[in-house]
Every structure is written in C-alpha cells, then in structure tokens.
C-alpha cells in the first residue's frame, strides 16, 4: 500500500509523518520510548484497508523527525508538536493511539484540545505517577555500567537492545535485524547520549499531571502484559483514578509483551477496529 512521507514544520523543527490511506477518519499513531513510526508498519496498512487514514508520527528527536540541539523533548512539548502537526494536516477530529510514552503524549493532546479527539487508545501506558517507569530506569542504570566497559564502543546498542528484547513475549518478534532497525536513529558516537537525553525527558510537570484528570470521552486501556490478575485489576483501577472523567475500557490480550504492535499486531488492529466502530 502506498505510503506518503510528510515533513511538517511545528516550530522547533519538523516532524516526520507517514500517511497511509486518505479517504476515511484519521487515526494518529504515536510510538513510545526507543521506537519510532516504524513500529506501526503492520498496523497502519490494516487500518487503511479497513477504511481509515493512518498517520504514523515520529515524535520530535525520534525516528526521522528533527533533533534540534536546543529543542524541548518533554512530554508536554511533544504534545504541542503533535497538536501543531494535526492542525497543519487540517484534521478536525482524530482518534489517537499511543504506546507507553506516546500514550501520555496523546493524553496531553486530548486534555488541551478535547474538541479534536474522537477516541483515545492507551497501549501499555507509562504510569504518570512513576515516571520514567521501570524499563527506562533500568536502561539508565545500564548506561553507567556500559560506560565502564568496551560495550561503550557500540553506542546505544547495549542500552536499547535489552529494552527492546524485554518488550516482547516471543523472542522471534524481536530478531537481530529488527533490533538493528530500531537502533538506526541512534547510531554513531553520540547515539547513547541522545537516547539518554530522550529518557531524561520522559517527565510531566505538576500542571501537566493535573491536566490528565480533565480528559473525557472513550479511552481504551490496553494493559496487563505478564501481570498477575490482582496486579492487573489494581492497575486498571489506578488508571480510572488518573482519568476520573473518562470512560475507561480495559482490554488485555495474552500472551503479549509491552510492545503490542510487535507482539500482536493483528489482535491489536482487531481490537482497535471493534472499539472505534
């Protein structure tokens, strides 16, 4: 299926957007930490086949989007960049699907422009009260150890590879070539430093955290990867407390890792289509 590659100026730089399909309602796909729009390669065409316009967006500093030296990469800033891109694309209404960090970006977009949001899907969202989350904290700890070993010569690989492999249940869903593809934006001697800078930006200000409680509407919460039933129930209730004005609909497909679009793309698309319809 034909994919349009767009460059959209958003102030601090330009975002890279891949658009598949142009006839139906818009679905914006926001990747999470350590990934990029490539994450949605098995999701976007299926959405387009079903009659939707799929927009896979590289957040600022990720994938093929710009990396301004003095740019802001916090979640609030990312939400502002995405909002400007949606405005430039003249999208009056859009469904947003966000993965981990991208889920929080989507929530902030929904909070600041509720009239633009049709629906919102949160795929394994990071806990806004425990940022940057266990996986990113583990990556940050690994960076200190990596700096003391010969592995530092390999840039971001010792940091990002374990993060990616731990995000899927089936190792076959994260082969060496796929790891290399996700590592591509962070190659070179400065790759590890850039990755760590992005990790340190996974934060919410107190005002941004408070604004999450203003989100209304239909929210699909995909969660529960490798969690016990009691932990899953507690997590769902926690999110209902984070989003007290929204209608939170939980869904869990097992076995599935946190990187849903790699582990279970077909199940994800089926759930999204049923929910959107």
N, C-alpha and C positions, 0 to 999 in steps of 0.2 A: 504494500500500500504506500502511496506517495506521501512523503513527509516534507513539510515546509520547515526550513530552518530560518528563524527570525532573530534579528538583533534589535532590542527595544531599549532606547535610552530612558533611564529612570533617575537621572540627576547625578548620582555619584559615579555612574558608569552605565554599561548596557547589560541587560540580561539576555541570555540565550534561551529561546523558546522553540520547541519542536511541536508543530501543529499537524495533527492527523485528522482528516475529515473536516468539512466546513459547512455541513447542512443542518446539523442538529444542535440541541442545547450544549452549552460548554461545560466541560469538566476539566478543572485545573488540577494537575498532579504535582505535588511538592515532595521532593525527596527528603531524606533525612541525613544525619551526620555521616560523613565518609562515603557518600554516594553522590549521584547526580541524575540528570534526566534519563540516562541510560537504564536506570532501574526500571523504568516503565515500558521497556521495549516489547514485552509480551502482554502488556495491559492496554496501552493506548490503541493499538490496531483493533483489538477486540471491542473496545468501546466504540471506535469509529464504525466497525462493522454493524454494531447494534444501533447506529443512527445518531451518535453523539460526536461532538467536536472535542477531541482530546488535546490538551495543551500541557506538555511536559516542560516544566520550568527549572532551569538551573538557578539556584539561589546565588546571590552575589558572593564571589570568591570561590565558587564551586563549578565543577564541570567546565563548560566553555564560556561562562559569564566572566565579566571583567573582575579584576582583583586590584582595585585602587589602593595605593600604598597607605593613604590616609583615610580610607573608607571605613565606615562602621559596619560591623558584621553581627551585631547583637540581634536577638530575635525580633525586637521592636523595629529595628531598622530594616530587617529582611521583610517584615510585613508591609512596611511602607513601600519598599521597592516593588513587591508583588502587586500591591494595590495600584501603583502607578502603571505597571505593565498591563494590568487588566483594563485600566482606563484607556490606555493607548490602543488597546485592541477593541475598544468600544463594546465591551461586554456589560450589558445592563444587569445580567443575572448569571451566576455561575455556581456550580457545585464544586466544592474543594475537597480533595482527597490528600491528606498529609501523612507522611511516615515519620515517626518519632519526633525529631526536631521540627520537621516540616508540619507536623500536626499542631504544634504550638504556634508556628507562624500563621497557619490557617485560622486558628482561634483568634489571634490578634486582628487579622483581616476582618473576620466576622464581627468582632467587637467594635471596630472603628467604622465599618460600612455595612451594617446589618441589612440594608435595603438591597445590597448587591448579592447577598448569599441566598442560594436556593436550598442547599443542604451541605452538611459537613461530615466527612468521614475521617476518623482518627485511627490510624493504624499503629498499634503499639506506641502510643504517645508517651513522651517523657513526662515524668511526674513534675509539675511546676513547683512543687514544694521540696523537691530533692534533685535540683539541677547541679551538675550536668547529667546525672544518672550514673549507675554502676559501671556500665560498659565504657563510657567516656572517661570516668575516673580511673579505671583500670588501664586504659590507653595512656593517660597522663603519667601514671606510675611507671609504666613500661618505658616511657621516654627517658626517665632518669637512669634506668638500668642500661638502656641501649646506648646512651651517651658514653658509657664506660667500656664498651666493647667494640669489637671490629664490626658488629652489625650496624653501627652508626654510618658506615660507608655506604649502606644500601638505602639511605634516606628514610622515607616514610614507611618502607615495607615492614620492618619489624614492629611498627606501631599499628598499621592499618590491617595487615593480613590476619592476625588473631581476632581482631574486632569483627572482620567480615566472616571468617570461618565460624565463629561462635554465634553468628546471627542466623544460621540455617540449621535445621534439624538433620537434613540429608547432606552429607559431605559432597555428594555428586552435584549438588546445586551450587557449589562454590569451587569449581575446579581452578587449577593454576592460571589458565588463560583468563578466566573471569576476574580473578584477583588482580591480575596484571592490568586489565581494562579499568578497574576502579582505581588502581594506583596511578594511572596515566596522568591525571591532573596534578599529581604531587611528585613527579619525577624531578631529579636534579638535587643539587646540594641544599637548596632551600626548601625542599618539599616537606621535610619533617617539621621545620619551623612554621610553615604555612598551616599544616594540619593542626599543630598545637595551638596556633593562633585562633583557628576556627573553633577548636574545642573550648578555649577560654571565653569565647563569645557566646556560648550557649547559656545565656543568662536572661533573667527577667528583672526589670526594676519593680519596686513595690507597687507603683502605679499600674504597670503592665499586668502584674499578677492580679491586682484587684479588678482590672477590666475584664478578665476572663469570666468573672461572675456575671457579666452583662450579656453574655452570649445566649441567644434564644434560638428556637427552631429545632429541627430534627437533626440529631447528632448520632451517627453510627460509631460505636466504640468497639474496635477490633482489638481484643486483648486476651491474655491468658496463655501465651506461649510457655510451655513447660512449667506451668504453675499448678500447685495443688488446688483442689476445688475451694477450700476455705480461703486461701490467699487470693484466688480469683474473685470470689464474692466480695472480699474486703476491698479489693482494688476497684471493682465496679462501684461500690458504694462511695469510695473516696472520690471517684470522678463525678458522681452525682452531686457530691458536696461542692466540688470545684465549679460545676455548671448547674447551679440550682434552678435557673430559669429555662434550661433546655430540656428537651425530651430525649434522654439518653437511651439508645437501644444497643445493648451489648451483643456481641457475637464472638464466638471462639471456634476456630477450626483446628483440630488436632489430628496428627502431629504437624506442627508448623512453628518455625522459629520467629524471631522478631522481624526479620527482613521478609515480610509477607510476599512481596512481589517476586522474590526469587524462589521461595519455597513452595508457594501455592498460587501462582498467577491465575489459573483457570477458576479455582474456588473463589478467589478474590473478586474477579470480574463477575462471576455469577451472583455473588452476594451484593455487589455494588449495583448491578442492573436491577435486581429484585427490589432493592431498597430505594433507588432513585425513582423507579416506576411506581 
